[in-house]
Amino acid sequence: MRCLHDALDSRVLLTDGSLARRLRQQDLDVDRDLWGAEDCLELLNLTCAGLVRDLHEAYLRAGADVLRTHTLDASPLSLDAIGLADHAFYLNHAAAQIASEAVDAVPGRGRRRFVLGLVRDQGWDTTPKEIERAVSLQVEGLLSGGVDGIVLDITPGVGRAPMFLNGAARARATVGARAPIFLQGGVDGTAFSDHARALADGVIFYRPGAPSRGRWLRRAIDEEGISLLGVATLPKTRPSSIACCVWKRKTACAP
């Protein structure tokens, strides 16, 4: 069994890159592959599972330790806009399963690899109860599909983190899983309230820098406790900007 907590304690993990950008470069048939919903690439988890898995496997062969599910816009609240809210659970389950199967298919050469299930706040204008219910359904799908952890990508400081965390925790209890639930957002991670931090198992935040420069990277790892590295686009920066993701462990978190 993969154990994400132990891996984050013992070594620096490398994440994959953007799936959406690579998927948009493919020769897709909007009607066949996206059911007419041109902007909902998450549907490829259902219609082109082999393509999504191939991209996951390519990142693993390139050295990634962590895959992130292709589910940023797979909430039932987002899918409802195209009449597909009823597909949300299965879509998220399928996305998690695809990533997990990719991890199992590509030899790790002695390294364990992991899957993080992604849930992003798309700013839906609805009630806190509806958001919590939608998050719970999405996370249930991801956990049942085999992810090793959940990442809630939320803008800090807008008061929405607790409803996401409550929904995710409810899903974890329903499924009977022990996967950690992380908050992600912001450049330094400090904008999340103490209450939100107390509900989460950790916080992933962006640390701008130059990981390609060995001296900078060594100092960041040794002095700042960086244990997760990846490529990200920060606000007001170009898509190619590189950032470090730092995982901050609570004093007591789920094993």
C-alpha positions in Angstrom: 0.0 0.0 0.0 1.3 3.4 -0.9 1.8 5.8 2.0 2.0 9.5 1.0 2.7 10.8 4.5 5.8 8.6 4.9 7.1 9.6 1.4 6.7 13.3 2.1 8.6 12.9 5.3 11.5 11.1 3.7 12.2 12.6 0.3 11.3 15.3 -2.2 8.5 14.3 -4.5 8.2 15.6 -8.1 4.7 16.3 -9.5 3.5 15.9 -13.1 2.8 18.9 -15.4 -0.4 20.2 -17.0 -2.6 17.6 -18.5 -5.1 20.1 -19.9 -2.4 21.9 -22.0 -1.3 18.6 -23.5 -4.8 17.4 -24.1 -5.7 20.6 -26.0 -2.8 19.7 -28.4 -4.5 16.5 -29.4 -6.7 16.0 -32.5 -10.0 15.8 -30.6 -13.5 15.5 -32.1 -15.7 17.9 -30.1 -18.9 16.0 -30.7 -17.5 12.5 -30.2 -14.8 13.1 -27.5 -16.3 16.0 -25.6 -20.1 15.4 -26.2 -20.3 18.9 -27.7 -18.9 20.6 -24.6 -15.7 22.0 -26.1 -14.4 23.5 -22.8 -14.9 20.4 -20.7 -11.8 18.4 -21.2 -12.5 16.3 -18.1 -15.0 14.3 -20.2 -12.0 12.7 -21.8 -11.7 10.6 -18.7 -14.8 8.8 -20.0 -14.4 9.0 -23.7 -10.7 8.8 -24.2 -9.4 7.1 -21.1 -6.5 5.6 -23.0 -5.3 9.0 -24.1 -5.4 10.4 -20.5 -3.6 7.3 -19.2 -0.9 7.6 -21.9 -0.1 11.2 -20.7 -0.1 10.1 -17.1 2.4 7.3 -18.0 4.6 9.7 -20.0 5.0 11.9 -16.9 5.8 8.9 -14.8 8.5 7.7 -17.3 9.9 11.3 -17.2 10.4 11.0 -13.4 7.2 12.2 -11.8 6.5 10.8 -8.3 3.0 12.3 -8.0 0.2 12.3 -10.6 -2.7 14.7 -10.3 -6.1 13.6 -11.5 -7.7 15.4 -14.5 -10.6 16.7 -12.5 -10.2 20.4 -11.9 -13.6 21.2 -13.5 -15.3 17.9 -12.6 -17.6 19.1 -9.9 -21.3 18.4 -10.3 -21.8 22.2 -10.0 -19.6 22.7 -13.1 -21.0 19.7 -15.0 -24.5 20.9 -14.3 -23.9 23.8 -16.8 -23.7 21.3 -19.6 -26.4 19.0 -18.3 -24.0 16.3 -17.0 -24.2 16.7 -13.2 -25.4 13.1 -12.9 -22.1 11.9 -14.4 -19.9 13.6 -11.7 -19.3 10.6 -9.4 -18.4 8.3 -12.2 -16.2 10.8 -14.0 -14.2 11.4 -10.9 -14.0 7.7 -10.1 -12.8 7.0 -13.6 -10.2 9.8 -13.5 -8.7 8.5 -10.2 -8.7 4.9 -11.6 -6.9 6.0 -14.8 -4.2 7.7 -12.8 -3.9 4.8 -10.3 -3.6 2.3 -13.1 -0.9 4.4 -14.7 1.1 4.3 -11.5 0.7 0.5 -11.3 1.7 0.1 -15.0 5.0 2.0 -15.0 7.8 0.5 -13.0 9.0 2.8 -10.2 12.5 1.4 -10.0 12.3 1.2 -6.2 10.3 4.5 -5.8 6.7 4.5 -4.8 4.5 6.9 -6.7 1.2 8.6 -5.7 -2.0 10.0 -7.0 -3.6 13.3 -5.7 -7.2 13.9 -6.5 -7.8 17.5 -7.4 -10.9 19.6 -6.5 -10.9 23.2 -7.6 -13.2 26.0 -6.4 -14.6 27.5 -9.6 -16.4 30.3 -7.8 -19.9 28.8 -8.1 -22.7 31.2 -6.9 -24.7 28.9 -4.7 -25.3 28.1 -1.1 -22.6 26.7 1.3 -24.7 23.5 1.7 -24.8 22.9 -2.0 -21.0 23.5 -2.3 -20.3 21.1 0.6 -22.6 18.5 -1.0 -20.9 18.8 -4.4 -17.4 18.6 -2.9 -18.4 15.5 -0.9 -19.7 13.8 -4.1 -16.6 14.6 -6.1 -14.2 13.5 -3.3 -16.2 10.2 -2.9 -15.6 9.5 -6.5 -11.9 10.3 -6.3 -11.3 8.2 -3.1 -13.3 5.2 -4.4 -11.2 5.4 -7.6 -8.0 4.9 -5.5 -6.3 8.3 -5.0 -3.7 8.6 -2.2 -4.7 12.1 -1.1 -7.1 15.0 -1.9 -6.0 18.5 -2.8 -8.6 21.3 -2.5 -7.5 24.2 -4.7 -9.1 27.3 -3.1 -8.4 31.0 -3.1 -7.4 31.8 0.4 -9.1 34.5 2.4 -12.6 34.3 0.9 -14.1 32.1 3.6 -14.9 29.1 1.4 -12.3 26.7 2.7 -14.3 25.2 5.6 -17.2 24.2 3.4 -14.7 22.4 1.1 -12.9 20.7 4.0 -16.2 19.6 5.6 -17.4 18.1 2.3 -14.1 16.3 1.8 -14.0 15.0 5.3 -17.6 13.7 5.1 -16.7 11.9 1.9 -13.6 10.4 3.5 -15.7 9.1 6.4 -18.3 7.7 4.0 -15.8 5.8 2.0 -13.8 4.7 5.0 -10.6 6.1 3.6 -7.5 7.5 5.5 -6.1 9.7 2.7 -4.9 13.1 3.8 -6.8 16.2 2.7 -4.7 19.2 1.7 -5.5 22.8 1.1 -3.8 24.5 -1.8 -3.6 28.1 -2.8 -1.8 31.3 -2.4 1.9 32.2 -2.7 2.8 31.8 0.9 -0.1 29.8 2.4 -0.6 32.2 5.3 -4.0 33.6 4.1 -5.9 30.4 5.2 -7.5 30.9 8.6 -6.4 29.0 11.7 -9.8 27.3 11.6 -9.2 26.1 8.0 -5.7 24.9 8.8 -7.0 23.0 11.8 -9.5 21.1 9.6 -6.8 20.2 6.9 -4.1 17.7 7.1 -1.6 20.1 5.5 -1.2 23.1 3.2 0.4 23.2 -0.2 1.5 26.6 -1.2 3.6 28.1 -4.0 7.2 29.1 -3.4 8.4 31.0 -6.5 12.0 30.3 -7.4 14.3 28.5 -9.8 14.3 24.7 -9.2 16.5 24.2 -12.2 19.3 26.0 -10.3 21.0 23.4 -8.1 22.2 25.8 -5.5 18.8 27.5 -5.0 17.0 24.1 -4.9 19.4 22.6 -2.3 19.0 25.7 0.0 15.2 25.5 -0.4 15.1 21.8 0.5 17.5 22.0 3.4 16.4 25.3 4.9 12.7 25.6 4.0 11.5 22.0 4.2 10.3 21.7 0.7 9.0 18.2 0.0 7.0 18.6 -3.1 8.2 20.2 -6.4 6.2 21.0 -9.4 5.4 23.4 -12.3 2.6 25.9 -11.7 1.3 29.2 -13.0 1.0 31.9 -10.4 -1.3 34.9 -10.6 0.0 37.5 -13.1 2.7 35.2 -14.4 3.2 33.3 -17.6 2.0 29.7 -17.9 5.7 28.5 -18.0 6.5 30.0 -14.6 8.0 27.5 -12.2 7.1 27.3 -8.5 7.8 25.0 -5.7 4.9 23.5 -3.8 5.7 23.2 -0.1 3.8 20.7 2.1 3.4 21.8 5.7 2.6 19.0 8.0 0.4 19.6 11.1 1.6 18.4 14.4 -1.0 15.7 14.4 -2.4 14.4 11.1 -3.9 11.1 9.9 -1.4 8.2 9.5 
